[in-house]
Amino acid sequence: MEDLKIILSLSGTILGLLVTVLTFIVKTVRDAKAKRTVQQSIRVSNAVLPFIREAEKLATYSGDEKKAYVMTKANQFAINNNIPFNPTQVSNKIEELITLTRQVNFKPSSQEKSQISKEIKQVTQSNKSCWLHKENK
């Protein structure tokens, strides 16, 4: 009877330890796969910018043709580096980078400059009045 209690106690302990170890291994493997996927996505995303620069040199082509060129180059990069290619993700990254470059290279017209100037003055006056109000308290 004593031997049975010892065997059951050891079995329960070993089973609990086994479940804990298996859970740790499964989570570690899953995290490693997720990390590798993210790193591969970052590599493809970083490779897209030079391809966009190349495409912008193709002055006679439309925006859709340039995007197709970048998508093809990104796909080839993924194949060469044995990375799974996600066209939706790459397309979204291209659109994001194009939007960013348009915002950075924005050149307002004289009317837009005037409007921006008015908005800056309003914000500045608003902040100044808030600052003076806080200072008087």
For each residue, the residues with C-beta under 8 A, 3 or more apart:
1: 4 5
2: 5 6
3: 6 7
4: 1 7 8
5: 1 2 8 9
6: 2 3 9 10
7: 3 4 10 11
8: 4 5 11 12
9: 5 6 12 13
10: 6 7 13 14
11: 7 8 14 15
12: 8 9 15 16
13: 9 10 16 17
14: 10 11 17 18
15: 11 12 18 19
16: 12 13 19 20
17: 13 14 20 21
18: 14 15 21 22
19: 15 16 22 23
20: 16 17 23 24
21: 17 18 24 25
22: 18 19 25 26
23: 19 20 26 27
24: 20 21 27 28
25: 21 22 28 29
26: 22 23 29 30
27: 23 24 30 31
28: 24 25 31 32
29: 25 26 32 33
30: 26 27 33 34
31: 27 28 34 35
32: 28 29 35 36
33: 29 30 36 37
34: 30 31 37 38
35: 31 32 38 39
36: 32 33 39 40
37: 33 34 40 41 84
38: 34 35 41 42
39: 35 36 42 43
40: 36 37 43 44 81 83 84
41: 37 38 44 45 86 89
42: 38 39 45 46
43: 39 40 46 47 81 83
44: 40 41 47 48 74 77 78 83 85 89 90 93
45: 41 42 48 90 93
46: 42 43 49
47: 43 44 50 51 73 74 77
48: 44 45 51 52 70 74 90 93 94 97
49: 46 52 53 97
50: 47 53 54
51: 47 48 54 55 69 70 73 74 77
52: 48 49 55 56 66 70 94 97 98 101
53: 49 50 56 57
54: 50 51 57 58 69 70 73
55: 51 52 58 61 66 67 69 70
56: 52 53 66
57: 53 54
58: 54 55 61 65 66 69
59:
60:
61: 55 58 65 66 69
62: 65 66
63: 66 67
64: 67 68
65: 58 61 62 68 69
66: 52 55 56 58 61 62 63 69 70
67: 55 63 64 70 71 91 94
68: 64 65 71 72
69: 51 54 55 58 61 65 66 72 73
70: 48 51 52 54 55 66 67 73 74 94
71: 67 68 74 75 87 90 91 94
72: 68 69 75 76
73: 47 51 54 69 70 76 77
74: 44 47 48 51 70 71 77 78 85 90
75: 71 72 78 79 85 87 90
76: 72 73 79 80
77: 44 47 51 73 74 80 81 83
78: 44 74 75 81 83 84 85
79: 75 76 82 83 85
80: 76 77
81: 40 43 77 78
82: 79
83: 40 43 44 77 78 79
84: 37 40 78
85: 44 74 75 78 79 90
86: 41 89 90
87: 71 75 90 91
88: 91 92
89: 41 44 86 92 93
90: 44 45 48 71 74 75 85 86 87 93 94
91: 67 71 87 88 94 95
92: 88 89 95 96
93: 44 45 48 89 90 96 97
94: 48 52 67 70 71 90 91 97 98
95: 91 92 98 99
96: 92 93 99 100
97: 48 49 52 93 94 100 101
98: 52 94 95 101 102
99: 95 96 102 103
100: 96 97 103 104
101: 52 97 98 104 105
102: 98 99 105 106
103: 99 100 106
104: 100 101
105: 101 102
106: 102 103
107:
108: 112 113 116
109: 112 113
110: 113 114
111: 114 115
112: 108 109 115 116
113: 108 109 110 116 117
114: 110 111 117 118
115: 111 112 118 119
116: 108 112 113 119 120
117: 113 114 120 121
118: 114 115 121 122
119: 115 116 122 123
120: 116 117 123 124
121: 117 118 124 125
122: 118 119 125 126
123: 119 120 126 127
124: 120 121 127 128
125: 121 122 128 129
126: 122 123 129 130
127: 123 124 130 131
128: 124 125 131 132
129: 125 126 132 133
130: 126 127 133 134
131: 127 128 134 135
132: 128 129 135 136
133: 129 130 136 137
134: 130 131 137
135: 131 132
136: 132 133
137: 133 134
